[in-house]
Each structure stands twice: as structure tokens, then as C-alpha cells.
Amino acid sequence: MLVKEYRICMPLTVEEYRIGQLYMISKHSHEQSERGEGVEVVQNEPYQDPEHGSGQFTEKRIYLNNKLPSWARAVVPKIFYLTEKAWNYYPYTITEYTCSFLPKFSIHIESKYEDNKGSNDNIFGAELRDEETEVWFVDIAYDEIPERHYKESEDLRCFKSKKTDRGVLQEGWINSQDPIMCSYKLVTVKFEVWGLQSRVEQFVHKVIRDVLLLGHRQAFAWVDEWIDMTMEEVREYERATQEATNLKIGTFPPSISISETPLPSCARGGPNSAPSTPLSTEAPEFLAVPKERPRKKSAPETLTLPDPGRRDSIFKLPGFFSWNSSPQPE
């Protein structure tokens, strides 16, 4: 198990981010989906928790099989998907991922949002955040993103919002920006497979950081599209986009349910640590147990993937924004 805390500052208020995040996740998921793969919304309904109060429960399936390299498709089921479950009690959210093919692979994310520059070192409390937990600050304007995701219109070093007059984000913008808020994310990755655990967990954290960076960049780059929306309007946009996305990927039938009546807390189990596979770009060389290492008869379960030396792309995950699939009934 590997735990890291990410802090992503935004030139927004916490209340503005609430709408911007919903808009960005819906739009990105629809853009990245195509027939047979993408993000299917299974459930999206109010949820009542005895501790956190009113929230929103969302369950999604993220289909990946057609995006896998040929060697990976040979060993995984044709119906290969991740399950994302999110409990949103904005400004606090829990998101969990499980993988239909790798039951020992899990990701658990706790998110909190505050109007500050990422200066709260105890936002998750001592019981959640260990003193040795590594903290990564993510700069949405000046951290490099994978080249394939770069768009000039989303380059925040050049972008200026017409409606809010915010931007261009100059170097050191975090110290001078007003308003400013921070998205805090405590991310736990588990890959309980002997011989691969440490290297895979490190790799997945690298990918998660890239995904968080891209998503938050887009949330601000699209600010003029959503800044005038009310919560009711963005929820309607989310509903319509989800239906269109389900049709786009070809689910039979589109299985989205939006409920008006909050469910009792006992109707759905609370979140435990869960899994996901947000691996993206190339197959890392470490996804193979060294050949010179003899396998002991008593050794724990291992994972073997064919042709690990190939540099094929692996697990491009459309719409994977684990930081929080859709803020609460926000």
C-alpha cells in the first residue's frame, strides 16, 4: 500500500469549483467515450450518510478493452472495465475504484476543498494522514503534462477568462492569485501481487498525478462555459451528457438512473478501500517478474504478462478523474 497526498490550487472559490468540477467531468467523459468503450453511468442519486449528512452517490463503469495493446487483450476478458463508486458530501468526497480483472488492485481517494493556498497540513487529521505521507503540490499552469494531452486552448500560461478576467497565470501565480482554493486529495494505491507491488504502486501514482493535473487544467480552461451555471443547470447538463455518453458507448439499454428521493444510509454500504487501473501511455518494463528469479513452490500468487518488453500503450483510461467523479448534490 502506498499513500500520497496531492494539493492542487485553483484560481477559483470552493463554491465555484463545485460546479466547475461537475461540468468538467461530464464533458471530458463524453469526449473520451466511443462505441464499445468509455464511461457508462450506472447510478447517480441522492445519498444520506449518518456521519456526513446529505450527499450524492455515483457508480460508473469505465470500459477499456479496445484501448489495450494486443498482448494485453490476449490475456484479459473482452468485457474489461473499472468500477468507480463516489460518495460526495461536498466539500468532502470519497472515491473508490475496483477492477474487474485485477481484484487485488485498488485505489481509494479522500478529497477535501478549502479556500487557501494548500497551507493546511492537517486537513485529513492524524488518523488519516501519516507523518511520513509524501505531499505533492501540483501546479496546473507550469507542471508538464503528457504531450498527447496538450492543447493550446488549455495552456493556462496563455489562457485568459473573458467572463471572470482571471489569467494569464504567471509564474508564482499561487502567491498572488485572488480568489484561490485548494483541492486536497489523500490517495491510497494497493496492488497486492508478490514481486510487483512497490513498482506498480509507484507507477500508478505517477499516472494519477498526470490525470489530476489534466482535469484541473481543463476545469479552469473551460471556466467561461460553466461559470454562469447554477447547480440545477449543471445537474441537468450532467444528466443529459450522461445519457448521451451511455448511448455513445452502446450500452444495452443506457442504464442511468437519477432518483429524486434520497436513499437511507443502510441501502448502500459505505466505502472501503477499493481498486482501479488508471494506467495510461506505455507498458512499463517492470511489469514482469525477472526471469532469473526462480519461482518458489510456496511463493504467493504472481502476475505474469506476456511480452513485457514491448513498448505498446497500456490502459488509456478515458474519463478517469478519480479525484471525485461528481461532486455532491452539490
C-alpha positions as CSV (number, residue, x, y, z in Angstrom):
1,M,0.0,0.0,0.0
2,L,1.3,3.4,-1.0
3,V,-0.2,6.7,0.3
4,K,0.4,10.2,-1.1
5,E,-1.3,13.5,-0.6
6,Y,-1.9,15.8,-3.6
7,R,-2.6,19.5,-3.3
8,I,-3.9,21.3,-6.4
9,C,-4.5,25.0,-6.2
10,M,-7.1,26.7,-8.5
11,P,-7.9,30.3,-9.3
12,L,-11.5,29.8,-8.1
13,T,-13.5,29.7,-4.9
14,V,-14.6,26.4,-3.4
15,E,-18.2,27.2,-4.4
16,E,-17.2,27.9,-8.0
17,Y,-15.1,24.7,-8.1
18,R,-18.2,22.7,-7.0
19,I,-19.9,23.5,-10.4
20,G,-16.8,23.6,-12.5
21,Q,-15.8,20.1,-11.4
22,L,-19.2,18.6,-12.3
23,Y,-19.1,20.3,-15.7
24,M,-15.6,19.2,-16.5
25,I,-16.0,15.6,-15.6
26,S,-19.2,15.2,-17.6
27,K,-17.8,16.9,-20.7
28,H,-14.4,15.1,-20.6
29,S,-16.1,11.7,-20.1
30,H,-18.3,12.3,-23.1
31,E,-15.4,13.5,-25.3
32,Q,-13.3,10.5,-24.4
33,S,-16.0,7.8,-25.0
34,E,-16.7,5.9,-28.2
35,R,-18.8,2.9,-29.1
36,G,-17.8,-0.1,-27.0
37,E,-15.7,1.8,-24.5
38,G,-15.8,4.8,-22.4
39,V,-17.7,5.8,-19.2
40,E,-21.1,4.4,-18.5
41,V,-23.1,5.9,-15.7
42,V,-24.9,3.2,-13.8
43,Q,-26.3,5.2,-10.9
44,N,-26.4,8.8,-9.8
45,E,-28.7,9.5,-6.9
46,P,-29.0,11.3,-3.6
47,Y,-27.5,9.5,-0.6
48,Q,-27.9,10.1,3.1
49,D,-25.0,9.3,5.5
50,P,-25.3,9.3,9.3
51,E,-22.0,10.9,9.7
52,H,-21.6,13.2,6.7
53,G,-25.2,14.1,6.0
54,S,-26.8,14.6,2.6
55,G,-24.7,13.6,-0.4
56,Q,-24.7,12.1,-3.9
57,F,-23.8,8.5,-4.7
58,T,-22.5,7.8,-8.2
59,E,-21.5,4.5,-9.8
60,K,-19.8,4.3,-13.2
61,R,-18.2,1.6,-15.3
62,I,-15.2,2.6,-17.4
63,Y,-14.7,0.2,-20.3
64,L,-11.1,-0.2,-21.6
65,N,-10.6,-3.4,-23.6
66,N,-10.3,-1.8,-27.0
67,K,-7.6,0.5,-25.7
68,L,-5.4,-2.3,-24.5
69,P,-2.3,-3.4,-26.5
70,S,-2.6,-6.6,-28.4
71,W,-0.6,-8.6,-25.8
72,A,-2.9,-7.4,-23.0
73,R,-6.1,-8.2,-25.0
74,A,-4.9,-11.8,-25.3
75,V,-5.0,-12.3,-21.5
76,V,-7.9,-10.2,-20.3
77,P,-11.6,-10.7,-20.8
78,K,-13.3,-8.9,-23.7
79,I,-15.6,-7.2,-21.2
80,F,-13.0,-5.4,-19.1
81,Y,-14.0,-2.4,-17.0
82,L,-13.3,-0.5,-13.9
83,T,-16.0,0.3,-11.4
84,E,-15.9,3.8,-9.8
85,K,-18.0,4.5,-6.8
86,A,-18.2,8.0,-5.3
87,W,-19.8,9.4,-2.2
88,N,-19.9,13.2,-2.4
89,Y,-20.6,15.3,0.6
90,Y,-19.1,18.5,-0.8
91,P,-16.7,19.8,0.3
92,Y,-15.7,16.3,1.3
93,T,-15.8,13.3,-1.1
94,I,-14.8,9.7,-1.2
95,T,-14.0,7.9,-4.4
96,E,-13.1,4.2,-4.9
97,Y,-12.1,2.1,-7.9
98,T,-12.2,-1.6,-8.4
99,C,-11.0,-3.6,-11.4
100,S,-13.0,-6.4,-12.9
101,F,-9.8,-8.2,-14.0
102,L,-7.4,-7.4,-11.1
103,P,-9.2,-7.9,-7.8
104,K,-6.1,-7.2,-5.8
105,F,-5.6,-3.8,-7.4
106,S,-7.4,-0.9,-5.6
107,I,-7.4,2.9,-5.3
108,H,-9.1,4.9,-2.5
109,I,-9.3,8.7,-2.6
110,E,-10.4,11.1,0.1
111,S,-10.8,14.7,-1.1
112,K,-11.4,18.0,0.8
113,Y,-11.6,21.5,-0.6
114,E,-10.7,24.8,1.2
115,D,-10.3,28.4,0.2
116,N,-6.5,28.6,0.8
117,K,-3.1,28.1,-0.9
118,G,-2.7,24.5,0.2
119,S,-1.4,25.5,3.6
120,N,-3.5,23.2,5.8
121,D,-1.1,20.4,6.8
122,N,-3.7,18.6,9.0
123,I,-6.8,18.7,6.8
124,F,-7.2,14.9,6.9
125,G,-6.4,14.6,10.6
126,A,-3.7,12.5,12.2
127,E,-5.8,9.3,11.9
128,L,-5.8,9.5,8.1
129,R,-2.6,11.2,7.2
130,D,0.6,9.6,8.5
131,E,3.6,11.9,9.2
132,E,5.6,10.2,6.5
133,T,3.0,10.6,3.8
134,E,4.6,12.3,0.8
135,V,2.9,15.6,-0.2
136,W,2.9,16.5,-3.9
137,F,2.0,20.1,-5.0
138,V,0.5,20.2,-8.5
139,D,0.8,23.4,-10.5
140,I,-1.9,23.5,-13.1
141,A,-0.1,26.1,-15.2
142,Y,3.6,25.2,-15.1
143,D,3.8,21.4,-14.4
144,E,4.4,19.5,-17.7
145,I,1.5,17.3,-19.0
146,P,2.0,14.3,-21.4
147,E,2.4,15.8,-24.9
148,R,-0.5,13.9,-26.3
149,H,-2.9,15.8,-23.9
150,Y,-1.5,19.3,-24.7
151,K,-3.9,21.8,-26.3
152,E,-3.0,25.4,-26.8
153,S,-6.5,26.5,-25.8
154,E,-6.0,24.8,-22.4
155,D,-2.5,26.2,-21.8
156,L,-3.0,28.3,-18.7
157,R,0.2,30.2,-19.3
158,C,-1.7,31.8,-22.2
159,F,-5.4,31.5,-21.3
160,K,-7.4,34.4,-20.0
161,S,-11.0,34.1,-19.0
162,K,-13.3,36.6,-20.7
163,K,-16.1,36.3,-18.1
164,T,-14.0,36.3,-14.9
165,D,-11.0,38.3,-16.2
166,R,-8.7,35.7,-14.4
167,G,-5.5,34.6,-16.0
168,V,-3.0,34.6,-17.7
169,L,-1.4,32.6,-14.8
170,Q,2.1,34.0,-14.4
171,E,4.9,32.1,-12.7
172,G,4.4,32.2,-9.0
173,W,0.6,32.9,-9.5
174,I,-0.4,30.9,-6.4
175,N,1.1,33.5,-4.1
176,S,-0.7,36.4,-5.8
177,Q,-3.9,35.0,-7.1
178,D,-7.3,36.0,-5.6
179,P,-9.5,34.1,-5.3
180,I,-7.7,30.9,-4.7
181,M,-8.7,27.5,-3.4
182,C,-7.0,24.1,-2.9
183,S,-8.1,20.6,-3.8
184,Y,-6.6,18.2,-1.2
185,K,-6.5,14.5,-2.1
186,L,-5.3,11.7,0.0
187,V,-4.7,8.8,-2.4
188,T,-4.1,5.2,-1.3
189,V,-3.0,2.7,-4.0
190,K,-2.9,-1.1,-3.4
191,F,-1.5,-3.8,-5.7
192,E,-1.2,-6.9,-3.6
193,V,0.7,-9.1,-6.0
194,W,4.1,-10.5,-4.9
195,G,7.1,-9.2,-6.8
196,L,5.3,-6.2,-8.4
197,Q,3.6,-4.3,-5.6
198,S,6.1,-1.5,-5.0
199,R,6.9,-0.7,-8.6
200,V,3.3,-0.8,-9.8
201,E,2.0,1.3,-6.9
202,Q,4.7,4.0,-7.7
203,F,3.8,3.9,-11.4
204,V,0.0,4.3,-10.7
205,H,0.6,7.3,-8.5
206,K,2.6,8.9,-11.4
207,V,-0.4,8.3,-13.7
208,I,-2.9,9.6,-11.1
209,R,-0.8,12.8,-10.7
210,D,-1.0,13.3,-14.5
211,V,-4.7,12.8,-14.6
212,L,-5.3,15.2,-11.7
213,L,-3.2,17.8,-13.5
214,L,-5.0,17.5,-16.8
215,G,-8.5,17.5,-15.2
216,H,-7.9,20.6,-13.1
217,R,-6.3,22.4,-16.1
218,Q,-9.5,21.8,-18.1
219,A,-11.8,22.8,-15.3
220,F,-10.3,26.3,-15.4
221,A,-9.7,26.4,-19.1
222,W,-13.4,25.8,-19.6
223,V,-14.5,28.3,-16.9
224,D,-16.3,30.6,-19.4
225,E,-18.5,27.7,-20.3
226,W,-19.8,26.9,-16.8
227,I,-19.2,30.0,-14.6
228,D,-22.8,31.3,-15.1
229,M,-24.4,27.9,-14.4
230,T,-26.5,27.3,-11.3
231,M,-26.3,23.9,-9.5
232,E,-29.6,22.9,-11.1
233,E,-28.4,23.8,-14.6
234,V,-25.1,21.9,-14.2
235,R,-27.0,18.9,-12.8
236,E,-29.3,19.0,-15.9
237,Y,-26.2,19.2,-18.1
238,E,-24.7,16.3,-16.3
239,R,-27.8,14.2,-16.7
240,A,-28.1,14.9,-20.4
241,T,-24.4,14.3,-21.0
242,Q,-24.5,11.0,-19.1
243,E,-27.4,9.8,-21.2
244,A,-25.7,10.8,-24.4
245,T,-22.5,9.1,-23.3
246,N,-24.2,5.9,-22.5
247,L,-25.8,5.9,-25.9
248,K,-22.4,6.7,-27.5
249,I,-20.6,3.7,-26.0
250,G,-23.5,1.4,-26.9
251,T,-24.8,0.2,-23.5
252,F,-28.0,-2.0,-23.8
253,P,-30.0,-0.1,-22.7
254,P,-28.5,3.1,-21.3
255,S,-28.6,2.2,-17.6
256,I,-28.7,5.6,-15.9
257,S,-31.0,6.3,-13.0
258,I,-31.4,9.7,-11.4
259,S,-33.5,9.4,-8.3
260,E,-35.3,12.3,-6.6
261,T,-35.7,10.5,-3.3
262,P,-32.6,10.2,-1.0
263,L,-31.8,6.6,-0.1
264,P,-31.5,5.6,3.5
265,S,-27.9,5.1,4.6
266,C,-28.4,1.4,5.1
267,A,-29.4,1.0,1.5
268,R,-25.8,1.1,0.3
269,G,-22.7,0.1,2.1
270,G,-20.2,2.8,2.9
271,P,-16.9,3.0,1.1
272,N,-14.0,0.7,1.8
273,S,-10.6,0.9,0.2
274,A,-11.2,-0.1,-3.5
275,P,-9.5,-0.6,-6.9
276,S,-8.9,0.9,-10.3
277,T,-6.4,0.8,-13.1
278,P,-5.6,4.3,-14.4
279,L,-2.5,3.2,-16.3
280,S,-2.0,5.3,-19.3
281,T,0.6,5.5,-22.1
282,E,3.3,2.8,-22.3
283,A,3.7,-0.6,-20.8
284,P,6.4,-0.2,-18.1
285,E,9.3,-2.6,-18.2
286,F,8.8,-3.5,-14.6
287,L,5.5,-5.4,-15.4
288,A,7.4,-8.7,-15.4
289,V,9.0,-10.7,-12.7
290,P,12.7,-11.1,-13.6
291,K,13.3,-14.3,-15.5
292,E,16.4,-15.2,-13.4
293,R,14.3,-15.3,-10.2
294,P,13.2,-18.9,-9.7
295,R,9.7,-19.2,-8.5
296,K,9.3,-21.0,-5.2
297,K,6.7,-23.6,-4.9
298,S,5.4,-21.9,-1.8
299,A,5.5,-18.4,-3.3
300,P,2.4,-16.3,-3.1
301,E,0.3,-15.6,-6.2
302,T,2.2,-13.8,-9.0
303,L,1.0,-11.9,-12.1
304,T,2.7,-12.6,-15.4
305,L,2.0,-10.6,-18.6
306,P,3.3,-11.7,-22.0
307,D,5.9,-9.8,-23.9
308,P,6.6,-7.2,-21.2
309,G,9.5,-5.7,-23.2
310,R,7.2,-4.3,-25.8
311,R,6.6,-0.5,-25.7
312,D,2.9,-0.7,-26.5
313,S,0.5,1.7,-25.0
314,I,-1.3,0.3,-21.9
315,F,-4.6,1.1,-20.2
316,K,-5.5,4.5,-21.6
317,L,-8.2,5.4,-19.2
318,P,-10.9,7.7,-20.7
319,G,-12.6,10.0,-18.3
320,F,-10.7,8.7,-15.3
321,F,-10.8,11.6,-12.8
322,S,-10.5,9.7,-9.6
323,W,-10.3,12.8,-7.5
324,N,-14.0,12.9,-7.4
325,S,-16.3,11.7,-10.0
326,S,-19.1,14.1,-9.5
327,P,-19.4,16.5,-6.5
328,Q,-22.2,16.0,-4.3
329,P,-25.7,17.0,-4.8
330,E,-23.6,19.6,-4.6
